[in-house]
């Protein structure tokens, strides 16, 4: 995954060289392919639950073996992770194994009760919520979900913040989302989101890429970067795009 992170608060920082050889430490796990959205830019082509998804026993065994191999952080995504019925069993196993957990979600299933339980039982450290745009009509078209689901995602972000989880918003870089990135950065500053991550398009799943591979994506983002610098007193811009270093 190639992305650019606009950081308004400390967190998840690293001085390591992303391209240097190192032991396996982090896993990104699509814990289910089931999803209640139908995003036209979905990297994993999610929708229906896959027939070969791991059982609870298989999942917990795989996590133990990953921990024994040196993994210390797992990012759970999907699909929508909270549609998996045994998710809390998996999260509890991860906590007992001492694995750090981050969760990527569309936010539609996050309630105060769910987040309170996760905070009390220390089942995750951070959430990344997909908000590609602040315009309800564009949100509906991009996510294949009702326009009012944007309000639910924004409410979920406020709940996440209220329970002291690290809060990230993710947006996919497309011609439709590019003009709205400055507004997302302003909203991040107003509501205390720690990071806005802009994912650059890859040819996987239902995502076919917004621009040809040779496009200078950082040049497209230059106005958003300039806006970020102007509006933020304490800021960091990170990228894991090797040619952008």
Secondary structure, DSSP 4 states (H G I P E B T S, - for coil): --EEEEESS--S---S-TTS-----EEEEE---B-S---TT-SS--BSPPTTPPPHHHHHHHHHHHHHTT--EEEEESS-GGGSTTHHHHHHHHHHHT-EEEEEE-STT--HHHHHHHHHTT--SEEEEE---S-HHHHHHHHTS-TTHHHHHHHHHHHHHHTT-EEEEEEE--HHHHTTHHHHHHHHHHHT-SEEEEEPP-SBTTB--SS-TTS-HHHHHHHHHHHHHHH-SS-EEEE--GGG-
